[in-house]
Structures are given as structure tokens and as C-alpha cells.
Amino acid sequence: MKTKVSELEWEKYPDGKIQNGDVNRYQMRDLLNTTGCGFCLAKWTQVTIHLGVGLTHSCHHVRAHKIPLDELKENPGALHNTKEKKQRRKEMLLSGTDKSKRPVECDFCWRIEDNTGELSDRVYKSLDNFSVHDHDDIKLMTGDENFYPRYVEISFNNTCNQKCAYCGPTFSSKWMEEIKKYGPYIFTDKSDLRLIEDTQISEKDENPYIDAFWEWFPEAVEHMVVFRITGGEPLLSNHTSKVLDYLIENPKPNLEFAINTNANPPEKVWKNFTDKVNAIVKNNCVKKFTLFASAESCGKQTEYTRYGMNWNQFKSNIEYFLKNTRGTGLFFMSAFNILSLSTFKEFLQYILELKNTYNKDIGIDISYVRNPNFLDCNISSLALVEKYLSPAVDFMYENSYGFKTSESAKLKRILVDTINEIKGDREYAMKNRSSFYEFVNEYDIRRNTNFLEYFPEMTDFYNLCKFENDRFKDFKTKEYNATT
């Protein structure tokens, strides 16, 4: 059996990059499995770092963990190479054929592989062109090595003008203001209270994580294939402007540069940002610039979920960027959750209209919100799935000229996982539907909204969650009485 990237015949695009097609995906899965059934290159090649609170993780399915300051003092590269992450790397390298040795934190992929036989995200992430070429070197490592990541996503702080339902005080200053004013959300199930667990360091205060970043960045950027800034809302951070200026002064013509944004900052900020992007692109300071705009639903539903968003302003800003830049890409970064269900197909239609109008590189990156659990799509009903999620998946496949197979496959995997979970653990569904009911009611009180006015199509599901809330409270009361 061939065990190296260099030994395999890969299907490639005209520019020489490895295609993300079926043949290559199955080759990638088999290649990873020659090292271990839990092996995934993302743990080395990719990283997201939240500098405002000192958190790091190498996959959006995995909870971020704290970067120890003592490790950071010894090596600024601990922004990515923490001892905890190195332990997970060792588990991956030593997993072999024993599924029990796979990292527990990667359970999303294991559920997909074990329950459906489908390819999981460890294959897609490892097949990315910024990951796959490091395979032959990584498989020979012990896991203790410090590695410069190829894909880097940075958040400087949580400054933000929105407070999305699935976010929290760690990643949104607006959320933090709300929690400080009203206190945490209190649920019958106290597993997720939205407490301020990690103290956010203000941009004006000294921050050892940001100090380490600027010490690490000049060398790290030389190894990067993709560098991406996220938030909070990154266009409201001075450090984002500093990065833009750095790249103008220190061109990296092989670097793909990207910024995440809610596309709803003040108009002056948006136009100044667009001007700087033009300067970077026109002067070939980077290989490519891509804008990642955050949205996963439409109209009044998205204004409820992404509280603080003006949907019409969002669309206006997106069109301004498309009209006033050349050689840029646009991807919609969709944090798919249960509140996305009813308008997600409409949102996909909006994206397709933009593609047809502007004839630009426009795509969608669908991330699956699993925390908090009560917003995970897998607590929905089969009726909602059949009415909204299945048609959205069909729409993507029916319009394959507008959506890549890899994009459509992400939504399909969410559909498969959701159906399996709905048919699975009854107690899990009861608990999280109960929390959903309590959450939206408290949400409405704090934000002067009304869930059913924004989501009349989810009335039956809301009533189901109310029923589950009554059942769960009764269950917890009996559980308490049995122990006293």
C-alpha cells in the first residue's frame, strides 16, 4: 500500500493544485489510515487563536483551550503548539486501527465515520492544499515538535457591534455588556450558563498574547499559506489595520489573506477597509484576498439571530465590496444552527443571485454550531428537517454549477448527523429542547424581541420545546427527590 502523498497519483486542477474530488478524498482517507484511524493533519497545519482571551484550537468542531502563559514565555509559538495540543497529536499518530485511541474531542468526525460510513471532515481538512503536502513529514513526527501552521486564523479581541445568539461574552463585547447587566442565562440544566469564563483583555491594555503574536508573526507568516483575521468584528480593531499596513509595507506575494466580518460596521469604516484591500491587491502584496462575510439566514430571522444586524445594510455593503474591488474573493461564513433552518435555502438563493450578477469567486463555508448544545440543529424535529433542511441540501446539488461539491457535502453531512441524532438519544433531545425554550424566552426579555413574531414557521417546534421543558423539569424534580 502506498503511504506517502508523493507516491500517489492525484487528480489536479489546471493550476496544479490537488482537486477536492471523490477519488482524491478516498485516497486521502486511506492515506491517513495508514498512520492511524484518528489521524488528521489539521491538528498541525491549522490553528485559530483568540488573543483577547488566550484560547487556541485547530478545528472548529473542537472546543478552544487556554494557552498557558508559562509556555508562552518560553516560546511565542505556543500560540499554536501547546502541550495539550501536542498530546492530542500523539494520540492521533499512535491511534493505529484502535478506535478507542482516537482523540475524544474529535467526536464529530468519529460519529460521522462510525454511524454513517461517510467521509468526515478530517479527510476534507487534510486534503486542503495547505495541509496535504505536509503529510509525509508529519506522519514521521512524534507529536512533541513545534510546527508552523499553514492556515492561521487570528482574533485580536471581542470588540463587536452584534451579539449573535450562538456566540457569547468571550467573543462579543456586546454579549459581555448584556451579561454584566443582566447576569448569566439560568437553565434548568445548568451545563451552559453563558458565564464570563474567560476575562477579555481590552485592546488598550497590555496583552501578553498579542505581544507574543507580534513577536511570532514575522517568522510565522513566512510559513503560512493562508492568514485570516476574525473577531469579534475585526474591522473595529486597530490591530487589523496594523496587519493591513504591515502587508502593504512587507508584501507576501505567496500568501492568501482573508478577513472575517459581519459586513455591518459603520459605512466609513467599510469604505476605508475596501480602499486598503484595493491597495493590497493592486500592488500584489498578497497572492489573493478573500472576504468572509458572516451570515446563515435572511431577513428578520437573521436580524433576530445575529442581533444588531441590519439585513439591508449587510446586502448593500456586500454589493459595494463586489463593485469596488477587483481580483478578490467572497465567501459567506455560515455558522449553521437551528435558527438557520427556515431561511437557509433562501440564503443559498441569494448567494446564487450574487454569483450570476457579479461573475466573481463567491462561495460558502458552512460551519456546524455544536455549542451551545441547545442551538445545535440536531435538537430539531423531523418535520423541520423535511421541510427546510432536506430541500436546502437538494438545492445545492441541483445547482452544482453554483456550489462546489465540497460545499454541498458539508450541508449533507449536517443533514445526516441531524437525522441520526433526532432518532437517537431521547434524553439528550429533551434536555436541549428544554434549554432552547428557556433561552429564547429569556433572550426576548433582555432584547425586547418576540421569537414567534420573527419565526412564526417554528411555532410547532417552540410548543414541542415547551412540552419538553415541562417534562425535563419534572424529570429533574424526581431525580432530586430520589437523592434527598
C-alpha positions as CSV (number, residue, x, y, z in Angstrom):
1,M,0.0,0.0,0.0
2,K,1.3,3.5,-0.9
3,T,1.7,5.5,2.3
4,K,3.0,8.9,1.0
5,V,1.5,11.8,-0.7
6,S,4.4,11.7,-3.2
7,E,3.6,8.1,-4.1
8,L,0.0,8.7,-5.2
9,E,-1.5,9.9,-8.5
10,W,-3.7,12.9,-7.6
11,E,-6.3,14.4,-9.8
12,K,-5.3,18.1,-10.1
13,Y,-6.7,21.4,-11.3
14,P,-5.0,23.2,-14.3
15,D,-3.0,25.3,-11.8
16,G,-1.5,22.2,-10.3
17,K,-3.5,22.1,-7.1
18,I,-4.9,18.8,-5.8
19,Q,-8.6,18.6,-6.5
20,N,-11.2,18.1,-3.7
21,G,-12.9,15.4,-5.7
22,D,-14.2,11.9,-4.8
23,V,-11.2,10.0,-6.0
24,N,-8.8,12.2,-4.0
25,R,-11.0,12.2,-0.9
26,Y,-10.9,8.4,-0.7
27,Q,-7.2,8.3,-1.4
28,M,-6.8,10.8,1.5
29,R,-8.8,8.8,3.9
30,D,-6.8,5.6,3.1
31,L,-3.6,7.6,3.3
32,L,-4.4,8.9,6.8
33,N,-5.5,5.5,8.0
34,T,-2.0,4.1,7.2
35,T,-0.9,6.1,10.2
36,G,-4.0,5.9,12.3
37,C,-7.8,5.9,12.2
38,G,-7.7,9.0,14.3
39,F,-5.0,10.8,12.3
40,C,-5.9,14.3,11.0
41,L,-3.4,16.9,9.6
42,A,-5.4,19.8,10.8
43,K,-4.0,19.4,14.4
44,W,-0.7,20.5,12.9
45,T,-1.4,22.6,9.9
46,Q,-4.4,24.7,11.1
47,V,-5.0,27.0,14.0
48,T,-7.5,29.5,15.3
49,I,-6.2,31.8,18.1
50,H,-8.3,34.1,20.2
51,L,-5.7,36.6,21.5
52,G,-8.2,38.6,23.6
53,V,-8.6,35.7,26.0
54,G,-5.7,33.4,25.1
55,L,-7.5,30.5,23.6
56,T,-6.4,28.2,20.8
57,H,-7.8,25.3,18.8
58,S,-7.1,23.6,15.5
59,C,-10.6,22.6,14.3
60,H,-13.9,24.4,14.5
61,H,-15.5,21.2,15.8
62,V,-13.3,21.2,18.9
63,R,-13.6,23.5,21.9
64,A,-10.8,26.0,22.3
65,H,-8.4,25.6,25.2
66,K,-6.3,28.1,27.2
67,I,-2.8,28.9,26.2
68,P,-0.6,28.7,29.4
69,L,1.3,31.9,29.9
70,D,4.4,30.0,31.2
71,E,4.5,28.1,27.9
72,L,4.1,31.3,26.0
73,K,7.0,33.0,27.9
74,E,9.4,30.2,26.8
75,N,8.1,30.1,23.2
76,P,5.7,32.5,21.4
77,G,4.9,29.6,19.1
78,A,2.9,28.1,22.0
79,L,0.1,30.2,20.5
80,H,-0.3,27.0,18.4
81,N,1.9,24.4,19.9
82,T,0.6,24.0,23.5
83,K,1.4,20.9,25.5
84,E,-2.3,20.0,25.4
85,K,-2.4,20.1,21.6
86,K,0.8,18.1,21.4
87,Q,-0.8,15.3,23.5
88,R,-3.7,15.1,21.0
89,R,-1.2,14.9,18.2
90,K,0.5,12.0,19.9
91,E,-2.9,10.2,20.2
92,M,-3.5,10.7,16.5
93,L,-0.1,9.4,15.5
94,L,-0.5,6.3,17.8
95,S,-4.1,5.5,17.1
96,G,-3.4,2.8,14.5
97,T,-6.5,0.7,14.0
98,D,-7.8,1.1,17.6
99,K,-10.8,3.5,17.5
100,S,-10.6,3.8,21.3
101,K,-7.3,5.7,21.0
102,R,-8.8,8.5,18.8
103,P,-8.9,11.9,20.5
104,V,-12.2,12.2,22.3
105,E,-12.5,15.9,21.4
106,C,-12.8,15.0,17.7
107,D,-16.1,13.1,18.3
108,F,-18.0,14.9,15.5
109,C,-15.8,13.1,12.9
110,W,-16.0,9.8,14.7
111,R,-19.8,9.9,14.7
112,I,-19.8,10.6,11.0
113,E,-17.4,7.8,10.2
114,D,-18.8,5.2,12.6
115,N,-22.5,5.8,12.2
116,T,-22.8,6.6,8.5
117,G,-19.8,5.4,6.6
118,E,-19.5,8.9,5.1
119,L,-16.2,10.7,4.9
120,S,-15.7,13.0,7.8
121,D,-14.1,16.5,8.0
122,R,-10.7,15.1,9.0
123,V,-10.5,14.0,5.3
124,Y,-11.6,17.3,3.9
125,K,-9.3,19.3,6.2
126,S,-6.4,17.1,5.5
127,L,-6.9,17.3,1.7
128,D,-6.8,21.1,1.7
129,N,-3.8,22.2,-0.4
130,F,-2.3,24.0,2.6
131,S,-2.4,20.6,4.6
132,V,-1.9,17.7,2.3
133,H,1.7,18.4,1.2
134,D,2.9,18.2,4.8
135,H,1.5,14.7,5.3
136,D,4.8,12.8,4.6
137,D,6.7,14.9,7.1
138,I,4.0,14.9,9.8
139,K,3.4,11.2,9.8
140,L,7.1,10.7,10.8
141,M,6.9,13.1,13.8
142,T,6.5,12.1,17.5
143,G,3.9,14.9,18.3
144,D,6.3,16.8,20.5
145,E,7.6,19.1,17.7
146,N,6.8,22.8,17.3
147,F,5.2,23.3,14.0
148,Y,4.5,26.5,12.0
149,P,0.9,26.2,10.8
150,R,-0.1,26.8,7.2
151,Y,-3.6,28.1,7.9
152,V,-3.8,30.7,10.6
153,E,-6.9,32.4,11.9
154,I,-6.5,35.2,14.5
155,S,-8.9,37.1,16.7
156,F,-7.4,40.1,18.4
157,N,-10.3,40.8,20.7
158,N,-14.0,40.5,21.2
159,T,-15.0,44.1,20.1
160,C,-18.2,43.7,18.2
161,N,-21.4,45.5,17.2
162,Q,-23.5,42.4,17.2
163,K,-24.5,39.7,19.8
164,C,-25.3,36.6,17.8
165,A,-27.5,34.0,19.6
166,Y,-24.9,31.3,19.3
167,C,-22.0,33.5,20.4
168,G,-21.2,34.7,23.9
169,P,-19.2,37.2,26.1
170,T,-15.9,35.6,25.3
171,F,-16.2,36.5,21.6
172,S,-18.5,39.6,21.6
173,S,-18.2,42.8,23.6
174,K,-22.0,43.3,23.2
175,W,-22.7,39.9,24.7
176,M,-20.3,40.8,27.6
177,E,-22.2,44.1,28.2
178,E,-25.5,42.2,28.4
179,I,-24.2,39.5,30.8
180,K,-22.7,42.1,33.1
181,K,-26.1,44.0,33.1
182,Y,-28.5,41.1,33.5
183,G,-26.3,38.2,34.7
184,P,-26.0,34.8,33.1
185,Y,-28.8,32.9,31.5
186,I,-30.1,30.3,34.0
187,F,-31.3,27.0,32.7
188,T,-32.9,24.0,34.4
189,D,-29.9,22.2,33.0
190,K,-27.0,24.2,34.3
191,S,-24.5,23.0,31.8
192,D,-24.3,26.2,29.8
193,L,-25.0,29.4,31.8
194,R,-23.1,31.8,29.4
195,L,-20.9,32.9,32.3
196,I,-17.9,35.1,31.5
197,E,-15.4,32.3,32.0
198,D,-12.5,34.0,30.2
199,T,-11.6,37.6,31.0
200,Q,-11.3,39.6,27.8
201,I,-8.3,41.9,27.7
202,S,-9.2,45.3,26.4
203,E,-7.4,46.5,23.3
204,K,-6.0,49.5,25.2
205,D,-4.5,47.2,27.9
206,E,-1.3,45.2,27.8
207,N,-1.9,41.8,26.4
208,P,0.8,39.1,26.6
209,Y,-1.0,37.0,23.9
210,I,-0.9,39.9,21.4
211,D,2.7,40.7,22.4
212,A,3.6,37.1,21.6
213,F,1.7,37.3,18.3
214,W,3.7,40.2,17.0
215,E,6.9,38.5,18.2
216,W,5.9,35.3,16.4
217,F,4.2,36.7,13.3
218,P,7.2,37.9,11.2
219,E,8.6,34.4,11.1
220,A,5.3,32.5,11.2
221,V,3.9,34.4,8.2
222,E,6.8,33.1,6.0
223,H,5.4,29.5,6.5
224,M,1.7,30.5,6.1
225,V,-0.3,29.6,3.0
226,V,-3.5,31.3,4.4
227,F,-3.7,34.0,7.0
228,R,-7.2,35.0,8.2
229,I,-8.4,37.6,10.7
230,T,-11.6,37.0,12.6
231,G,-13.3,38.6,15.7
232,G,-15.4,40.0,17.4
233,E,-15.7,42.3,14.4
234,P,-12.1,42.6,13.2
235,L,-12.8,45.8,11.3
236,L,-13.3,47.5,14.7
237,S,-9.8,46.5,15.9
238,N,-6.7,48.7,15.5
239,H,-4.6,45.5,15.1
240,T,-6.4,44.6,11.9
241,S,-5.4,48.0,10.4
242,K,-1.9,47.3,11.6
243,V,-1.8,43.9,9.7
244,L,-3.1,45.6,6.6
245,D,-0.4,48.2,6.8
246,Y,2.2,45.5,7.6
247,L,1.3,43.6,4.4
248,I,1.4,46.8,2.3
249,E,4.9,47.6,3.6
250,N,6.1,43.9,3.6
251,P,4.4,42.2,0.6
252,K,3.9,38.4,0.8
253,P,3.1,37.5,-2.8
254,N,2.6,33.8,-2.0
255,L,0.1,34.5,0.9
256,E,-3.6,34.1,0.7
257,F,-5.1,36.7,3.0
258,A,-8.6,36.8,4.4
259,I,-10.8,38.7,6.8
260,N,-14.0,37.6,8.5
261,T,-16.6,40.3,9.0
262,N,-20.2,40.7,9.9
263,A,-20.3,43.3,7.0
264,N,-22.2,45.7,9.2
265,P,-19.6,48.1,10.6
266,P,-20.1,51.9,10.1
267,E,-20.1,52.9,6.5
268,K,-16.9,55.0,6.8
269,V,-15.1,52.0,8.3
270,W,-16.3,49.7,5.5
271,K,-15.2,52.1,2.7
272,N,-11.8,52.7,4.3
273,F,-11.3,49.0,4.6
274,T,-12.3,48.5,0.9
275,D,-9.7,51.1,-0.1
276,K,-6.9,49.3,1.8
277,V,-7.9,46.0,0.3
278,N,-7.6,47.6,-3.2
279,A,-4.1,48.9,-2.4
280,I,-3.0,45.4,-1.3
281,V,-4.5,43.6,-4.3
282,K,-3.4,46.2,-6.9
283,N,0.2,46.2,-5.6
284,N,0.4,42.4,-5.5
285,C,1.1,42.5,-1.8
286,V,-0.6,39.1,-1.4
287,K,-1.5,36.3,-3.7
288,K,-5.2,36.6,-3.1
289,F,-7.6,38.5,-0.8
290,T,-10.8,36.8,0.3
291,L,-13.6,38.4,2.3
292,F,-15.6,36.1,4.6
293,A,-18.9,37.6,5.5
294,S,-20.8,36.1,8.4
295,A,-24.4,35.1,7.7
296,E,-26.5,32.0,7.6
297,S,-30.1,33.2,7.2
298,C,-32.2,36.0,5.8
299,G,-34.4,39.0,6.6
300,K,-36.0,39.3,10.0
301,Q,-34.8,35.9,11.0
302,T,-31.1,36.8,10.6
303,E,-31.7,40.1,12.4
304,Y,-33.1,38.1,15.4
305,T,-30.3,35.5,15.4
306,R,-27.5,38.0,14.7
307,Y,-28.8,40.7,17.0
308,G,-27.5,44.1,15.8
309,M,-27.5,43.2,12.1
310,N,-29.3,45.3,9.5
311,W,-30.0,42.9,6.7
312,N,-30.5,45.6,4.1
313,Q,-27.3,47.3,5.1
314,F,-25.5,43.9,5.0
315,K,-26.6,43.4,1.4
316,S,-25.7,47.0,0.5
317,N,-22.1,46.6,1.9
318,I,-21.6,43.3,0.2
319,E,-22.6,44.8,-3.2
320,Y,-20.3,47.8,-2.5
321,F,-17.4,45.5,-2.0
322,L,-18.1,43.4,-5.1
323,K,-18.5,46.6,-7.3
324,N,-15.4,48.3,-5.9
325,T,-12.8,45.6,-5.8
326,R,-11.0,43.6,-8.5
327,G,-9.4,40.2,-8.1
328,T,-10.9,39.5,-4.7
329,G,-13.0,36.5,-3.5
330,L,-16.1,36.5,-1.3
331,F,-17.2,33.6,0.9
332,F,-20.2,33.6,3.2
333,M,-19.2,32.1,6.5
334,S,-22.3,30.4,7.8
335,A,-22.5,29.2,11.4
336,F,-25.3,26.7,10.7
337,N,-27.6,26.3,13.7
338,I,-31.2,25.5,14.4
339,L,-32.2,29.2,13.8
340,S,-30.8,28.9,10.3
341,L,-33.1,26.2,9.2
342,S,-36.2,28.0,7.9
343,T,-34.4,30.6,5.7
344,F,-31.2,28.7,4.7
345,K,-32.5,27.8,1.3
346,E,-33.5,31.4,0.7
347,F,-30.0,32.4,1.8
348,L,-28.5,30.0,-0.7
349,Q,-30.7,31.5,-3.4
350,Y,-29.3,35.0,-2.5
351,I,-25.7,33.7,-2.9
352,L,-26.6,32.2,-6.3
353,E,-28.1,35.5,-7.4
354,L,-24.8,37.3,-6.5
355,K,-22.8,34.7,-8.4
356,N,-24.9,35.2,-11.5
357,T,-24.9,39.0,-11.2
358,Y,-21.2,39.6,-10.5
359,N,-19.5,36.6,-12.0
360,K,-16.9,36.5,-9.2
361,D,-15.3,34.0,-7.0
362,I,-18.2,33.7,-4.5
363,G,-18.7,30.6,-2.2
364,I,-20.0,29.4,1.1
365,D,-18.2,27.9,4.1
366,I,-20.7,26.1,6.3
367,S,-19.6,25.5,9.9
368,Y,-21.7,23.4,12.2
369,V,-22.7,25.1,15.5
370,R,-22.5,22.4,18.2
371,N,-22.1,24.6,21.2
372,P,-24.2,25.7,22.9
373,N,-26.0,22.4,22.5
374,F,-29.4,23.9,22.6
375,L,-28.8,25.7,19.3
376,D,-27.4,22.5,17.6
377,C,-29.5,21.6,14.6
378,N,-29.7,18.0,15.9
379,I,-32.4,19.0,18.5
380,S,-34.8,20.0,15.7
381,S,-37.8,17.9,14.7
382,L,-38.0,15.6,11.7
383,A,-40.8,17.9,10.4
384,L,-38.4,20.9,10.3
385,V,-35.7,18.8,8.7
386,E,-38.0,17.5,6.0
387,K,-39.5,21.0,5.3
388,Y,-36.3,23.1,5.3
389,L,-33.0,21.2,5.6
390,S,-33.5,18.5,3.1
391,P,-34.7,21.0,0.4
392,A,-31.7,23.2,1.1
393,V,-29.4,20.2,0.5
394,D,-31.2,19.3,-2.7
395,F,-31.0,22.9,-3.9
396,M,-27.2,22.9,-3.6
397,Y,-26.8,19.7,-5.5
398,E,-29.4,20.8,-8.2
399,N,-27.4,23.9,-8.7
400,S,-23.9,22.3,-8.9
401,Y,-22.8,25.0,-11.3
402,G,-23.0,27.5,-8.5
403,F,-21.9,25.3,-5.5
404,K,-18.9,23.1,-5.2
405,T,-19.3,19.5,-4.3
406,S,-17.3,20.1,-1.1
407,E,-19.7,22.9,-0.1
408,S,-22.8,20.8,-0.7
409,A,-21.3,17.8,1.1
410,K,-20.8,19.9,4.2
411,L,-24.5,20.6,4.4
412,K,-25.3,17.0,3.6
413,R,-23.2,15.7,6.5
414,I,-25.1,18.1,8.8
415,L,-28.3,16.6,7.5
416,V,-27.2,13.0,8.0
417,D,-25.9,13.8,11.5
418,T,-29.0,15.6,12.4
419,I,-31.3,12.8,11.4
420,N,-29.2,10.2,13.2
421,E,-29.3,12.3,16.4
422,I,-33.0,13.0,16.3
423,K,-33.6,9.3,16.0
424,G,-31.1,8.6,18.8
425,D,-30.7,9.8,22.4
426,R,-34.2,10.8,23.6
427,E,-33.0,12.3,26.9
428,Y,-30.4,14.5,25.1
429,A,-33.1,15.9,22.9
430,M,-35.4,16.6,25.8
431,K,-32.8,18.4,27.8
432,N,-31.6,20.6,25.0
433,R,-35.1,21.4,23.7
434,S,-35.9,22.4,27.2
435,S,-32.9,24.7,27.3
436,F,-33.8,26.1,23.9
437,Y,-37.3,27.1,25.2
438,E,-35.8,28.8,28.3
439,F,-33.1,30.5,26.2
440,V,-35.4,32.2,23.6
441,N,-37.8,33.3,26.3
442,E,-35.0,35.0,28.3
443,Y,-33.5,36.3,25.1
444,D,-36.8,38.0,24.2
445,I,-37.0,39.6,27.7
446,R,-33.4,41.0,27.5
447,R,-33.6,42.2,23.9
448,N,-37.3,43.2,23.7
449,T,-38.0,40.8,20.9
450,N,-40.6,38.1,20.3
451,F,-39.4,34.7,19.0
452,L,-42.7,33.7,17.4
453,E,-43.0,37.1,15.6
454,Y,-39.6,36.5,14.0
455,F,-40.1,32.7,13.5
456,P,-43.8,32.0,13.0
457,E,-42.8,29.0,11.0
458,M,-41.3,27.4,14.1
459,T,-44.4,27.7,16.3
460,D,-44.9,23.9,16.4
461,F,-41.3,23.4,17.3
462,Y,-41.5,26.1,20.0
463,N,-44.5,24.3,21.5
464,L,-42.7,21.0,21.4
465,C,-39.8,22.6,23.3
466,K,-42.3,24.0,25.9
467,F,-43.6,20.4,26.3
468,E,-40.1,19.1,26.7
469,N,-39.3,21.8,29.2
470,D,-42.2,20.7,31.4
471,R,-41.1,17.1,31.1
472,F,-37.5,17.9,31.9
473,K,-38.4,19.9,34.9
474,D,-40.5,17.0,36.2
475,F,-37.6,14.7,35.4
476,K,-35.1,16.8,37.4
477,T,-37.5,17.1,40.3
478,K,-37.9,13.3,40.6
479,E,-34.1,13.0,40.2
480,Y,-33.6,15.5,43.1
481,N,-36.2,13.8,45.3
482,A,-34.6,10.4,44.7
483,T,-31.3,11.7,46.1
484,T,-32.6,13.5,49.2
